[in-house]
Amino acid sequence: MADEKPNWYKNKLDYINKYNRKNKKQIKFELNINTEADIIQHLETIDNKAGYIKQLIRDDIAKKQ
């Protein structure tokens, strides 16, 4: 079969998936394009959105301590 992936590739994906399940947490949220357009527009200017949001949260945590 031409579409079948080699074993090393399947093993690599299995390892990555197992690692992600054990060590990562994904959190998603939605923005309304009508009522939150200002937030969307600002986020579109940010290259590293995850890093930006994480830093905002860390700054907020530091303010509350």
mmCIF file of the N, C-alpha and C atoms, coordinates in Angstrom:
data_MODEL
# 
_entry.id   MODEL 
# 
loop_
_atom_site.group_PDB 
_atom_site.id 
_atom_site.type_symbol 
_atom_site.label_atom_id 
_atom_site.label_alt_id 
_atom_site.label_comp_id 
_atom_site.label_asym_id 
_atom_site.label_entity_id 
_atom_site.label_seq_id 
_atom_site.pdbx_PDB_ins_code 
_atom_site.Cartn_x 
_atom_site.Cartn_y 
_atom_site.Cartn_z 
_atom_site.occupancy 
_atom_site.B_iso_or_equiv 
_atom_site.pdbx_formal_charge 
_atom_site.auth_seq_id 
_atom_site.auth_comp_id 
_atom_site.auth_asym_id 
_atom_site.auth_atom_id 
_atom_site.pdbx_PDB_model_num 
ATOM 1   N N  . MET A 1 1  ? 0.831   -1.187 0.000  1.00 0.00 ? 1  MET A N  1 
ATOM 2   C CA . MET A 1 1  ? 0.000   0.000  0.000  1.00 0.00 ? 1  MET A CA 1 
ATOM 3   C C  . MET A 1 1  ? 0.877   1.254  0.000  1.00 0.00 ? 1  MET A C  1 
ATOM 4   N N  . ALA A 1 2  ? 0.628   2.135  -0.923 1.00 0.00 ? 2  ALA A N  1 
ATOM 5   C CA . ALA A 1 2  ? 1.434   3.338  -1.061 1.00 0.00 ? 2  ALA A CA 1 
ATOM 6   C C  . ALA A 1 2  ? 1.129   4.362  0.023  1.00 0.00 ? 2  ALA A C  1 
ATOM 7   N N  . ASP A 1 3  ? -0.083  4.348  0.576  1.00 0.00 ? 3  ASP A N  1 
ATOM 8   C CA . ASP A 1 3  ? -0.477  5.342  1.577  1.00 0.00 ? 3  ASP A CA 1 
ATOM 9   C C  . ASP A 1 3  ? -0.066  4.957  2.992  1.00 0.00 ? 3  ASP A C  1 
ATOM 10  N N  . GLU A 1 4  ? 0.378   3.733  3.193  1.00 0.00 ? 4  GLU A N  1 
ATOM 11  C CA . GLU A 1 4  ? 0.717   3.275  4.538  1.00 0.00 ? 4  GLU A CA 1 
ATOM 12  C C  . GLU A 1 4  ? 2.029   3.901  4.994  1.00 0.00 ? 4  GLU A C  1 
ATOM 13  N N  . LYS A 1 5  ? 2.015   4.407  6.232  1.00 0.00 ? 5  LYS A N  1 
ATOM 14  C CA . LYS A 1 5  ? 3.196   5.052  6.803  1.00 0.00 ? 5  LYS A CA 1 
ATOM 15  C C  . LYS A 1 5  ? 4.144   3.986  7.358  1.00 0.00 ? 5  LYS A C  1 
ATOM 16  N N  . PRO A 1 6  ? 5.458   4.252  7.331  1.00 0.00 ? 6  PRO A N  1 
ATOM 17  C CA . PRO A 1 6  ? 6.413   3.301  7.897  1.00 0.00 ? 6  PRO A CA 1 
ATOM 18  C C  . PRO A 1 6  ? 6.256   3.212  9.420  1.00 0.00 ? 6  PRO A C  1 
ATOM 19  N N  . ASN A 1 7  ? 6.713   2.110  9.992  1.00 0.00 ? 7  ASN A N  1 
ATOM 20  C CA . ASN A 1 7  ? 6.580   1.892  11.431 1.00 0.00 ? 7  ASN A CA 1 
ATOM 21  C C  . ASN A 1 7  ? 7.239   2.986  12.256 1.00 0.00 ? 7  ASN A C  1 
ATOM 22  N N  . TRP A 1 8  ? 8.407   3.464  11.837 1.00 0.00 ? 8  TRP A N  1 
ATOM 23  C CA . TRP A 1 8  ? 9.093   4.501  12.614 1.00 0.00 ? 8  TRP A CA 1 
ATOM 24  C C  . TRP A 1 8  ? 8.231   5.755  12.705 1.00 0.00 ? 8  TRP A C  1 
ATOM 25  N N  . TYR A 1 9  ? 7.486   6.042  11.639 1.00 0.00 ? 9  TYR A N  1 
ATOM 26  C CA . TYR A 1 9  ? 6.627   7.232  11.625 1.00 0.00 ? 9  TYR A CA 1 
ATOM 27  C C  . TYR A 1 9  ? 5.452   7.043  12.583 1.00 0.00 ? 9  TYR A C  1 
ATOM 28  N N  . LYS A 1 10 ? 4.846   5.862  12.551 1.00 0.00 ? 10 LYS A N  1 
ATOM 29  C CA . LYS A 1 10 ? 3.740   5.569  13.472 1.00 0.00 ? 10 LYS A CA 1 
ATOM 30  C C  . LYS A 1 10 ? 4.228   5.611  14.913 1.00 0.00 ? 10 LYS A C  1 
ATOM 31  N N  . ASN A 1 11 ? 5.410   5.058  15.166 1.00 0.00 ? 11 ASN A N  1 
ATOM 32  C CA . ASN A 1 11 ? 5.978   5.076  16.519 1.00 0.00 ? 11 ASN A CA 1 
ATOM 33  C C  . ASN A 1 11 ? 6.235   6.497  16.995 1.00 0.00 ? 11 ASN A C  1 
ATOM 34  N N  . LYS A 1 12 ? 6.718   7.332  16.104 1.00 0.00 ? 12 LYS A N  1 
ATOM 35  C CA . LYS A 1 12 ? 6.989   8.726  16.448 1.00 0.00 ? 12 LYS A CA 1 
ATOM 36  C C  . LYS A 1 12 ? 5.691   9.439  16.809 1.00 0.00 ? 12 LYS A C  1 
ATOM 37  N N  . LEU A 1 13 ? 4.650   9.239  16.003 1.00 0.00 ? 13 LEU A N  1 
ATOM 38  C CA . LEU A 1 13 ? 3.362   9.868  16.294 1.00 0.00 ? 13 LEU A CA 1 
ATOM 39  C C  . LEU A 1 13 ? 2.783   9.364  17.607 1.00 0.00 ? 13 LEU A C  1 
ATOM 40  N N  . ASP A 1 14 ? 2.908   8.072  17.860 1.00 0.00 ? 14 ASP A N  1 
ATOM 41  C CA . ASP A 1 14 ? 2.432   7.503  19.121 1.00 0.00 ? 14 ASP A CA 1 
ATOM 42  C C  . ASP A 1 14 ? 3.157   8.136  20.304 1.00 0.00 ? 14 ASP A C  1 
ATOM 43  N N  . TYR A 1 15 ? 4.475   8.280  20.177 1.00 0.00 ? 15 TYR A N  1 
ATOM 44  C CA . TYR A 1 15 ? 5.266   8.889  21.249 1.00 0.00 ? 15 TYR A CA 1 
ATOM 45  C C  . TYR A 1 15 ? 4.834   10.337 21.489 1.00 0.00 ? 15 TYR A C  1 
ATOM 46  N N  . ILE A 1 16 ? 4.680   11.104 20.425 1.00 0.00 ? 16 ILE A N  1 
ATOM 47  C CA . ILE A 1 16 ? 4.278   12.509 20.537 1.00 0.00 ? 16 ILE A CA 1 
ATOM 48  C C  . ILE A 1 16 ? 2.897   12.620 21.172 1.00 0.00 ? 16 ILE A C  1 
ATOM 49  N N  . ASN A 1 17 ? 1.961   11.796 20.730 1.00 0.00 ? 17 ASN A N  1 
ATOM 50  C CA . ASN A 1 17 ? 0.610   11.836 21.291 1.00 0.00 ? 17 ASN A CA 1 
ATOM 51  C C  . ASN A 1 17 ? 0.596   11.466 22.767 1.00 0.00 ? 17 ASN A C  1 
ATOM 52  N N  . LYS A 1 18 ? 1.371   10.456 23.142 1.00 0.00 ? 18 LYS A N  1 
ATOM 53  C CA . LYS A 1 18 ? 1.457   10.043 24.543 1.00 0.00 ? 18 LYS A CA 1 
ATOM 54  C C  . LYS A 1 18 ? 2.061   11.165 25.385 1.00 0.00 ? 18 LYS A C  1 
ATOM 55  N N  . TYR A 1 19 ? 3.127   11.775 24.887 1.00 0.00 ? 19 TYR A N  1 
ATOM 56  C CA . TYR A 1 19 ? 3.757   12.896 25.593 1.00 0.00 ? 19 TYR A CA 1 
ATOM 57  C C  . TYR A 1 19 ? 2.766   14.040 25.780 1.00 0.00 ? 19 TYR A C  1 
ATOM 58  N N  . ASN A 1 20 ? 2.051   14.387 24.709 1.00 0.00 ? 20 ASN A N  1 
ATOM 59  C CA . ASN A 1 20 ? 1.103   15.498 24.777 1.00 0.00 ? 20 ASN A CA 1 
ATOM 60  C C  . ASN A 1 20 ? -0.019  15.224 25.774 1.00 0.00 ? 20 ASN A C  1 
ATOM 61  N N  . ARG A 1 21 ? -0.542  14.007 25.786 1.00 0.00 ? 21 ARG A N  1 
ATOM 62  C CA . ARG A 1 21 ? -1.609  13.664 26.740 1.00 0.00 ? 21 ARG A CA 1 
ATOM 63  C C  . ARG A 1 21 ? -1.129  13.791 28.179 1.00 0.00 ? 21 ARG A C  1 
ATOM 64  N N  . LYS A 1 22 ? 0.122   13.439 28.421 1.00 0.00 ? 22 LYS A N  1 
ATOM 65  C CA . LYS A 1 22 ? 0.663   13.452 29.779 1.00 0.00 ? 22 LYS A CA 1 
ATOM 66  C C  . LYS A 1 22 ? 1.098   14.849 30.223 1.00 0.00 ? 22 LYS A C  1 
ATOM 67  N N  . ASN A 1 23 ? 1.604   15.670 29.306 1.00 0.00 ? 23 ASN A N  1 
ATOM 68  C CA . ASN A 1 23 ? 2.290   16.902 29.690 1.00 0.00 ? 23 ASN A CA 1 
ATOM 69  C C  . ASN A 1 23 ? 1.656   18.202 29.222 1.00 0.00 ? 23 ASN A C  1 
ATOM 70  N N  . LYS A 1 24 ? 0.612   18.137 28.447 1.00 0.00 ? 24 LYS A N  1 
ATOM 71  C CA . LYS A 1 24 ? 0.048   19.373 27.909 1.00 0.00 ? 24 LYS A CA 1 
ATOM 72  C C  . LYS A 1 24 ? -1.442  19.465 28.172 1.00 0.00 ? 24 LYS A C  1 
ATOM 73  N N  . LYS A 1 25 ? -1.924  20.686 28.253 1.00 0.00 ? 25 LYS A N  1 
ATOM 74  C CA . LYS A 1 25 ? -3.347  20.970 28.419 1.00 0.00 ? 25 LYS A CA 1 
ATOM 75  C C  . LYS A 1 25 ? -3.710  22.031 27.387 1.00 0.00 ? 25 LYS A C  1 
ATOM 76  N N  . GLN A 1 26 ? -4.703  21.745 26.603 1.00 0.00 ? 26 GLN A N  1 
ATOM 77  C CA . GLN A 1 26 ? -5.130  22.699 25.584 1.00 0.00 ? 26 GLN A CA 1 
ATOM 78  C C  . GLN A 1 26 ? -6.397  23.394 26.053 1.00 0.00 ? 26 GLN A C  1 
ATOM 79  N N  . ILE A 1 27 ? -6.382  24.720 25.992 1.00 0.00 ? 27 ILE A N  1 
ATOM 80  C CA . ILE A 1 27 ? -7.535  25.526 26.378 1.00 0.00 ? 27 ILE A CA 1 
ATOM 81  C C  . ILE A 1 27 ? -7.883  26.404 25.187 1.00 0.00 ? 27 ILE A C  1 
ATOM 82  N N  . LYS A 1 28 ? -9.130  26.340 24.778 1.00 0.00 ? 28 LYS A N  1 
ATOM 83  C CA . LYS A 1 28 ? -9.584  27.125 23.629 1.00 0.00 ? 28 LYS A CA 1 
ATOM 84  C C  . LYS A 1 28 ? -10.678 28.085 24.061 1.00 0.00 ? 28 LYS A C  1 
ATOM 85  N N  . PHE A 1 29 ? -10.789 29.185 23.335 1.00 0.00 ? 29 PHE A N  1 
ATOM 86  C CA . PHE A 1 29 ? -11.918 30.076 23.537 1.00 0.00 ? 29 PHE A CA 1 
ATOM 87  C C  . PHE A 1 29 ? -12.273 30.714 22.206 1.00 0.00 ? 29 PHE A C  1 
ATOM 88  N N  . GLU A 1 30 ? -13.502 31.157 22.123 1.00 0.00 ? 30 GLU A N  1 
ATOM 89  C CA . GLU A 1 30 ? -13.993 31.758 20.890 1.00 0.00 ? 30 GLU A CA 1 
ATOM 90  C C  . GLU A 1 30 ? -14.202 33.247 21.104 1.00 0.00 ? 30 GLU A C  1 
ATOM 91  N N  . LEU A 1 31 ? -14.047 34.002 20.027 1.00 0.00 ? 31 LEU A N  1 
ATOM 92  C CA . LEU A 1 31 ? -14.311 35.433 20.038 1.00 0.00 ? 31 LEU A CA 1 
ATOM 93  C C  . LEU A 1 31 ? -15.388 35.727 18.998 1.00 0.00 ? 31 LEU A C  1 
ATOM 94  N N  . ASN A 1 32 ? -16.307 36.590 19.382 1.00 0.00 ? 32 ASN A N  1 
ATOM 95  C CA . ASN A 1 32 ? -17.386 36.983 18.490 1.00 0.00 ? 32 ASN A CA 1 
ATOM 96  C C  . ASN A 1 32 ? -16.889 38.102 17.578 1.00 0.00 ? 32 ASN A C  1 
ATOM 97  N N  . ILE A 1 33 ? -16.972 37.896 16.270 1.00 0.00 ? 33 ILE A N  1 
ATOM 98  C CA . ILE A 1 33 ? -16.430 38.886 15.327 1.00 0.00 ? 33 ILE A CA 1 
ATOM 99  C C  . ILE A 1 33 ? -17.211 40.196 15.347 1.00 0.00 ? 33 ILE A C  1 
ATOM 100 N N  . ASN A 1 34 ? -18.414 40.186 15.877 1.00 0.00 ? 34 ASN A N  1 
ATOM 101 C CA . ASN A 1 34 ? -19.221 41.412 15.940 1.00 0.00 ? 34 ASN A CA 1 
ATOM 102 C C  . ASN A 1 34 ? -18.985 42.198 17.212 1.00 0.00 ? 34 ASN A C  1 
ATOM 103 N N  . THR A 1 35 ? -18.910 41.525 18.335 1.00 0.00 ? 35 THR A N  1 
ATOM 104 C CA . THR A 1 35 ? -18.805 42.236 19.607 1.00 0.00 ? 35 THR A CA 1 
ATOM 105 C C  . THR A 1 35 ? -17.379 42.304 20.153 1.00 0.00 ? 35 THR A C  1 
ATOM 106 N N  . GLU A 1 36 ? -16.480 41.506 19.621 1.00 0.00 ? 36 GLU A N  1 
ATOM 107 C CA . GLU A 1 36 ? -15.106 41.493 20.120 1.00 0.00 ? 36 GLU A CA 1 
ATOM 108 C C  . GLU A 1 36 ? -14.090 41.735 19.011 1.00 0.00 ? 36 GLU A C  1 
ATOM 109 N N  . ALA A 1 37 ? -14.511 42.502 18.032 1.00 0.00 ? 37 ALA A N  1 
ATOM 110 C CA . ALA A 1 37 ? -13.656 42.782 16.875 1.00 0.00 ? 37 ALA A CA 1 
ATOM 111 C C  . ALA A 1 37 ? -12.365 43.484 17.287 1.00 0.00 ? 37 ALA A C  1 
ATOM 112 N N  . ASP A 1 38 ? -12.440 44.324 18.331 1.00 0.00 ? 38 ASP A N  1 
ATOM 113 C CA . ASP A 1 38 ? -11.242 45.031 18.785 1.00 0.00 ? 38 ASP A CA 1 
ATOM 114 C C  . ASP A 1 38 ? -10.180 44.054 19.298 1.00 0.00 ? 38 ASP A C  1 
ATOM 115 N N  . ILE A 1 39 ? -10.614 43.029 20.001 1.00 0.00 ? 39 ILE A N  1 
ATOM 116 C CA . ILE A 1 39 ? -9.677  42.019 20.513 1.00 0.00 ? 39 ILE A CA 1 
ATOM 117 C C  . ILE A 1 39 ? -9.087  41.224 19.358 1.00 0.00 ? 39 ILE A C  1 
ATOM 118 N N  . ILE A 1 40 ? -9.926  40.829 18.429 1.00 0.00 ? 40 ILE A N  1 
ATOM 119 C CA . ILE A 1 40 ? -9.464  40.073 17.255 1.00 0.00 ? 40 ILE A CA 1 
ATOM 120 C C  . ILE A 1 40 ? -8.451  40.889 16.475 1.00 0.00 ? 40 ILE A C  1 
ATOM 121 N N  . GLN A 1 41 ? -8.770  42.151 16.236 1.00 0.00 ? 41 GLN A N  1 
ATOM 122 C CA . GLN A 1 41 ? -7.869  43.019 15.479 1.00 0.00 ? 41 GLN A CA 1 
ATOM 123 C C  . GLN A 1 41 ? -6.519  43.144 16.180 1.00 0.00 ? 41 GLN A C  1 
ATOM 124 N N  . HIS A 1 42 ? -6.533  43.293 17.494 1.00 0.00 ? 42 HIS A N  1 
ATOM 125 C CA . HIS A 1 42 ? -5.274  43.409 18.232 1.00 0.00 ? 42 HIS A CA 1 
ATOM 126 C C  . HIS A 1 42 ? -4.484  42.102 18.171 1.00 0.00 ? 42 HIS A C  1 
ATOM 127 N N  . LEU A 1 43 ? -5.149  40.981 18.388 1.00 0.00 ? 43 LEU A N  1 
ATOM 128 C CA . LEU A 1 43 ? -4.449  39.696 18.366 1.00 0.00 ? 43 LEU A CA 1 
ATOM 129 C C  . LEU A 1 43 ? -3.855  39.390 16.995 1.00 0.00 ? 43 LEU A C  1 
ATOM 130 N N  . GLU A 1 44 ? -4.482  39.879 15.947 1.00 0.00 ? 44 GLU A N  1 
ATOM 131 C CA . GLU A 1 44 ? -3.943  39.644 14.604 1.00 0.00 ? 44 GLU A CA 1 
ATOM 132 C C  . GLU A 1 44 ? -2.611  40.349 14.383 1.00 0.00 ? 44 GLU A C  1 
ATOM 133 N N  . THR A 1 45 ? -2.278  41.312 15.222 1.00 0.00 ? 45 THR A N  1 
ATOM 134 C CA . THR A 1 45 ? -0.994  42.014 15.098 1.00 0.00 ? 45 THR A CA 1 
ATOM 135 C C  . THR A 1 45 ? 0.114   41.312 15.885 1.00 0.00 ? 45 THR A C  1 
ATOM 136 N N  . ILE A 1 46 ? -0.232  40.327 16.683 1.00 0.00 ? 46 ILE A N  1 
ATOM 137 C CA . ILE A 1 46 ? 0.719   39.643 17.555 1.00 0.00 ? 46 ILE A CA 1 
ATOM 138 C C  . ILE A 1 46 ? 1.222   38.382 16.864 1.00 0.00 ? 46 ILE A C  1 
ATOM 139 N N  . ASP A 1 47 ? 2.540   38.232 16.759 1.00 0.00 ? 47 ASP A N  1 
ATOM 140 C CA . ASP A 1 47 ? 3.116   37.033 16.135 1.00 0.00 ? 47 ASP A CA 1 
ATOM 141 C C  . ASP A 1 47 ? 2.947   35.811 17.028 1.00 0.00 ? 47 ASP A C  1 
ATOM 142 N N  . ASN A 1 48 ? 3.287   35.933 18.300 1.00 0.00 ? 48 ASN A N  1 
ATOM 143 C CA . ASN A 1 48 ? 3.241   34.809 19.230 1.00 0.00 ? 48 ASN A CA 1 
ATOM 144 C C  . ASN A 1 48 ? 2.044   34.999 20.161 1.00 0.00 ? 48 ASN A C  1 
ATOM 145 N N  . LYS A 1 49 ? 0.863   34.623 19.694 1.00 0.00 ? 49 LYS A N  1 
ATOM 146 C CA . LYS A 1 49 ? -0.360  34.833 20.460 1.00 0.00 ? 49 LYS A CA 1 
ATOM 147 C C  . LYS A 1 49 ? -0.356  34.064 21.781 1.00 0.00 ? 49 LYS A C  1 
ATOM 148 N N  . ALA A 1 50 ? 0.088   32.821 21.753 1.00 0.00 ? 50 ALA A N  1 
ATOM 149 C CA . ALA A 1 50 ? 0.112   32.018 22.981 1.00 0.00 ? 50 ALA A CA 1 
ATOM 150 C C  . ALA A 1 50 ? 1.038   32.656 24.014 1.00 0.00 ? 50 ALA A C  1 
ATOM 151 N N  . GLY A 1 51 ? 2.221   33.057 23.592 1.00 0.00 ? 51 GLY A N  1 
ATOM 152 C CA . GLY A 1 51 ? 3.162   33.702 24.509 1.00 0.00 ? 51 GLY A CA 1 
ATOM 153 C C  . GLY A 1 51 ? 2.620   35.007 25.059 1.00 0.00 ? 51 GLY A C  1 
ATOM 154 N N  . TYR A 1 52 ? 1.950   35.757 24.213 1.00 0.00 ? 52 TYR A N  1 
ATOM 155 C CA . TYR A 1 52 ? 1.361   37.039 24.614 1.00 0.00 ? 52 TYR A CA 1 
ATOM 156 C C  . TYR A 1 52 ? 0.283   36.826 25.673 1.00 0.00 ? 52 TYR A C  1 
ATOM 157 N N  . ILE A 1 53 ? -0.610  35.891 25.433 1.00 0.00 ? 53 ILE A N  1 
ATOM 158 C CA . ILE A 1 53 ? -1.701  35.619 26.372 1.00 0.00 ? 53 ILE A CA 1 
ATOM 159 C C  . ILE A 1 53 ? -1.150  35.058 27.684 1.00 0.00 ? 53 ILE A C  1 
ATOM 160 N N  . LYS A 1 54 ? -0.164  34.158 27.600 1.00 0.00 ? 54 LYS A N  1 
ATOM 161 C CA . LYS A 1 54 ? 0.445   33.612 28.814 1.00 0.00 ? 54 LYS A CA 1 
ATOM 162 C C  . LYS A 1 54 ? 1.080   34.721 29.649 1.00 0.00 ? 54 LYS A C  1 
ATOM 163 N N  . GLN A 1 55 ? 1.751   35.665 28.997 1.00 0.00 ? 55 GLN A N  1 
ATOM 164 C CA . GLN A 1 55 ? 2.392   36.754 29.739 1.00 0.00 ? 55 GLN A CA 1 
ATOM 165 C C  . GLN A 1 55 ? 1.352   37.658 30.380 1.00 0.00 ? 55 GLN A C  1 
ATOM 166 N N  . LEU A 1 56 ? 0.241   37.918 29.707 1.00 0.00 ? 56 LEU A N  1 
ATOM 167 C CA . LEU A 1 56 ? -0.835  38.704 30.314 1.00 0.00 ? 56 LEU A CA 1 
ATOM 168 C C  . LEU A 1 56 ? -1.354  38.021 31.577 1.00 0.00 ? 56 LEU A C  1 
ATOM 169 N N  . ILE A 1 57 ? -1.519  36.709 31.512 1.00 0.00 ? 57 ILE A N  1 
ATOM 170 C CA . ILE A 1 57 ? -2.011  35.962 32.669 1.00 0.00 ? 57 ILE A CA 1 
ATOM 171 C C  . ILE A 1 57 ? -0.989  35.984 33.799 1.00 0.00 ? 57 ILE A C  1 
ATOM 172 N N  . ARG A 1 58 ? 0.295   35.800 33.464 1.00 0.00 ? 58 ARG A N  1 
ATOM 173 C CA . ARG A 1 58 ? 1.336   35.840 34.501 1.00 0.00 ? 58 ARG A CA 1 
ATOM 174 C C  . ARG A 1 58 ? 1.422   37.216 35.158 1.00 0.00 ? 58 ARG A C  1 
ATOM 175 N N  . ASP A 1 59 ? 1.280   38.278 34.351 1.00 0.00 ? 59 ASP A N  1 
ATOM 176 C CA . ASP A 1 59 ? 1.293   39.634 34.901 1.00 0.00 ? 59 ASP A CA 1 
ATOM 177 C C  . ASP A 1 59 ? 0.114   39.825 35.852 1.00 0.00 ? 59 ASP A C  1 
ATOM 178 N N  . ASP A 1 60 ? -1.050  39.305 35.490 1.00 0.00 ? 60 ASP A N  1 
ATOM 179 C CA . ASP A 1 60 ? -2.232  39.407 36.331 1.00 0.00 ? 60 ASP A CA 1 
ATOM 180 C C  . ASP A 1 60 ? -2.043  38.640 37.640 1.00 0.00 ? 60 ASP A C  1 
ATOM 181 N N  . ILE A 1 61 ? -1.458  37.455 37.560 1.00 0.00 ? 61 ILE A N  1 
ATOM 182 C CA . ILE A 1 61 ? -1.183  36.661 38.766 1.00 0.00 ? 61 ILE A CA 1 
ATOM 183 C C  . ILE A 1 61 ? -0.231  37.411 39.674 1.00 0.00 ? 61 ILE A C  1 
ATOM 184 N N  . ALA A 1 62 ? 0.809   38.017 39.104 1.00 0.00 ? 62 ALA A N  1 
ATOM 185 C CA . ALA A 1 62 ? 1.803   38.743 39.901 1.00 0.00 ? 62 ALA A CA 1 
ATOM 186 C C  . ALA A 1 62 ? 1.180   39.942 40.588 1.00 0.00 ? 62 ALA A C  1 
ATOM 187 N N  . LYS A 1 63 ? 0.241   40.620 39.940 1.00 0.00 ? 63 LYS A N  1 
ATOM 188 C CA . LYS A 1 63 ? -0.421  41.766 40.539 1.00 0.00 ? 63 LYS A CA 1 
ATOM 189 C C  . LYS A 1 63 ? -1.252  41.365 41.751 1.00 0.00 ? 63 LYS A C  1 
ATOM 190 N N  . LYS A 1 64 ? -1.789  40.162 41.731 1.00 0.00 ? 64 LYS A N  1 
ATOM 191 C CA . LYS A 1 64 ? -2.684  39.709 42.802 1.00 0.00 ? 64 LYS A CA 1 
ATOM 192 C C  . LYS A 1 64 ? -1.943  39.093 43.969 1.00 0.00 ? 64 LYS A C  1 
ATOM 193 N N  . GLN A 1 65 ? -0.636  38.924 43.851 1.00 0.00 ? 65 GLN A N  1 
ATOM 194 C CA . GLN A 1 65 ? 0.142   38.332 44.961 1.00 0.00 ? 65 GLN A CA 1 
ATOM 195 C C  . GLN A 1 65 ? 0.680   39.392 45.874 1.00 0.00 ? 65 GLN A C  1 
# 
